Amino acid sequence: MDRTVDWDGSGEGAVTAVDQRALPAEYRLRRLATVDELVAAIADLTIRGAPALGAAGALGVALAARRHAGDPARVRDEAERVAAVRPTAVNLRRGVERALARLGDGPDAVLAEACALLDEDEAINRRMGRRAADLITAVCPDRPLRVLTHCNSGALAAVAWGTGLGAVRELAGRGRIAEVLACETRPLLQGARLTVWELREMGVAHRLCVDSAGPSAIARGLVDAVIVGADRIAANGDAANKIGTYALACAAARHGVPVVVVAPESTVDHATRSGADIVIEERAADEVRTVAGVPTAPPDTPVYNPAFDVTPGALLAAVVTEAATFRDGAWTVEAPAPVTAEAAR
Ligand SMILES: CSC[C@H]1O[C@H](OP(=O)(O)O)[C@H](O)[C@@H]1O
């Protein structure tokens, strides 16, 4: 599998992305040669997932810096357009800001910074996966585990490897996964379309279920752990993630099943005190009223379509990053090893 988001240096240069709207029917790459095309691809979830959005944000600035070299004000305007497309995943704006910080050194320096962010991603995700797998192994029964996932937090949500599903991949490599129960994740079906696709690629046993079966599976003792990603984690451990995560966490709390959020440091926002302060993206009504363009409700039906919800840190067994762990109301920072691209190999 290609990097989910990457830079194509040929010609004037462009962003390449795995077209996540085409999966699972077709695996194809899109070449995004303008900021307009990149903004549209982020808005329609051709590119999605917090770490992948961070990479796309940084590459978007590189694109603007090359297209508008010598016009820093125009570059900054274009960068803001990219950063503002989706408000919840803190990674997007952070990726933009990281690349923009190099604008004074010229477009090649901006591109180099964006590419460094991409190169670091896989190493960060692999380290995070190892740390999360260690914690999950410690808090779960000593046998292959039945894991429930929600949305997609695999390689498709990052540049490579993945976050929550990256921890599942690490556990599977240790022989510690019996089955993954993947929630389909209405309305855009990231679980059914993307997580199932990745689990098949990984050769991991799995079943797909409707979202409303998730809490019931937990109640029936079919789940040993819930493992998810996140889009923004507040200083107090509250985690914004795909809508439906909170309901799973409530059921898991009632039945003593651990919920573990696996996310990079770039998703932790210590400037946001609690989940109450996280902006939740509202998405278009037709995402709920139609499936593949086919109406599933009267066309003028009013819709409530938040893309995310917030799970209080108190309902989480842990939040695990590549360098820290949130447990029992506090962050513990492990001495972060230098995360390099070499570590990814
Ligand atoms: C590893 S981040 C994955 C995270 O992002 C997803 O949201 P979206 O598909 O709308 O970009 C979802 O919340 C996942 O948990």
The ligand as a MOL file (V3000), in Angstrom:
LIG
                    3D

  0  0  0     0  0            999 V3000
M  V30 BEGIN CTAB
M  V30 COUNTS 15 15 0 0 0
M  V30 BEGIN ATOM
M  V30 1 C -6.3770 8.0810 13.5080 0
M  V30 2 S -7.4670 9.3940 13.3910 0
M  V30 3 C -8.8760 8.5370 12.9650 0
M  V30 4 C -10.0990 9.2650 13.3780 0
M  V30 5 O -10.4930 10.1810 12.3610 0
M  V30 6 C -11.7900 9.8150 11.9540 0
M  V30 7 O -12.5890 10.8650 11.5650 0
M  V30 8 P -12.8180 11.1480 9.9810 0
M  V30 9 O -12.9500 9.8200 9.2960 0
M  V30 10 O -14.0860 11.9840 9.9750 0
M  V30 11 O -11.6030 11.9350 9.5290 0
M  V30 12 C -12.3670 9.1370 13.1570 0
M  V30 13 O -12.7430 10.0360 14.1560 0
M  V30 14 C -11.2060 8.2990 13.5610 0
M  V30 15 O -11.2320 7.7800 14.8360 0
M  V30 END ATOM
M  V30 BEGIN BOND
M  V30 1 1 1 2
M  V30 2 1 2 3
M  V30 3 1 3 4
M  V30 4 1 4 5
M  V30 5 1 4 14
M  V30 6 1 5 6
M  V30 7 1 6 7
M  V30 8 1 6 12
M  V30 9 1 7 8
M  V30 10 2 8 9
M  V30 11 1 8 10
M  V30 12 1 8 11
M  V30 13 1 12 13
M  V30 14 1 12 14
M  V30 15 1 14 15
M  V30 END BOND
M  V30 END CTAB
M  END
